[in-house]
Amino acid sequence: MTQAIIARMLGSTGYEVTAVGLGGQGILRTYGEEGAAAVIREAIGAGITSFDSALVYKGSEDYHGRVWSENLQPRP
């Protein structure tokens, strides 16, 4: 049985995001670029809407951007 991921309001922004997110810190170092992309795609497929990315996370903005550019539909 698959359980739904709990979503919560993000501060006072009006956006709802999942309580479980995917951090960008160790994905690339652990899995390499293709592995990182697969992990991000899996998170998207699981319904995760909270992604952490930062310039200091060794290129995480780039590999998150490559995956997100594959599907340009509007997202919350």
Secondary structure, 3 states (H helix, E strand, C coil): CCCCCCEEECCCCCCEEECCCECCCCHHHHHHHHHHHHHHHHHHHCCCCCECCCCCCCCHHHHHHHHHHCCCCCCC
